[in-house]
Amino acid sequence: MPIAKMDYIWFNGELVEWDKATIHVLSHVVHYGTSFFEGIRCYETPRGTAIFRLTPHMRRLVDSAKIYRTEIPYSLDQMVAAVKETVRANKLRAGYIRPVVYRGYGEIGVNPHGNPVEVAIATIEWGKYLGADAMENGVDVCVSSWNRFSPNTLPAMSKAGGNYMNSQLIKMEALANGYSEGIALDTNGHVSEGSGENLFLVRDGVVYTPPASSSILSGITRDTVITLLGQQGVEVRQQIIPREMLYIADELFFTGTAAEVSPIRSVDRMTVGKGRRGPITADVQALFFAIVHGEHEDAHGWLEYADA
């Protein structure tokens, strides 16, 4: 989706005009992928613009950088406040928020420590990631020929820019072969996740999702859905999932900030269940959207308001 320009970007401690938020071509991040980022949605509610689980997202950003021995020059509270400031400045009622931490211009070479740590926060308007009809009708996906990286190769728990070179390969291959998305296996051949989404599988009323040890990113929306399923009395098991379970599942769905809760209707051209959104998917999806749009009690304090 093309980026529609907004008025401001929060850039190294202050709001600057959109076109002035630039970096040097010799910045370390351009050459070595040294960035850490978050994707956060905000929703229009009767109380105003609500940012979904803002603090946990920003805490994960701090954690992602720490894993790569990178200290962010702002506190967690400062960055949470900066996100709210940027949303207000751009008068964003609903959309997508992209905080990014990266190594800037200083030295050439693999070692990042001679380069400054810079921070930017942008907001954009963004609709449904997998298409407008995906929420009801589901999407067609494939098992990718590209595996997720092994745990001792790259840290999957860090939402680092360089990690997403792997995601790009998965996504491009899927699109080239006529699918909306790809599902990657881990290096042991077990189900991991999509190019930018966590995965849930339903079989005989039980919901399964791969564990952190299957090289997944520990998604904030994933955690949300596990909580909501528990509230609905649905058993959730975090366990290793063999590939063939994808083909005999009653329901499959993706979760993620961009994908939200999106059903899957086929895998490798094999129909999932009845080929449409299943009842467990529909129920948790409906509850999720009711909460984020302020139509249902936010019992867990997941909505953080931009004007608060």
Secondary structure, DSSP 8 states (H G I E B T S, - for coil): ------SEEEETTEEEEGGG----TT-HHHHH--EEE--EEEEEETTEEEEETHHHHHHHHHHHHHHTT---SS-HHHHHHHHHHHHHHTT-SSEEEEEEEEE-SS--SS-GGGS-EEEEEEEE----TT-TTHHHH-EEEEE-SS----TTTS-TTS-BGGGHHHHHHHHHHHHHTT-SEEEEE-TTSBEEEESS-EEEEEETTEEEE--GGGT----HHHHHHHHHHHHTT--EEE---BTTHHHH-SEEEEEETTTEEEEEEEETTEE-TTSS--HHHHHHHHHHHHHHTTSS--TT--EEETT-
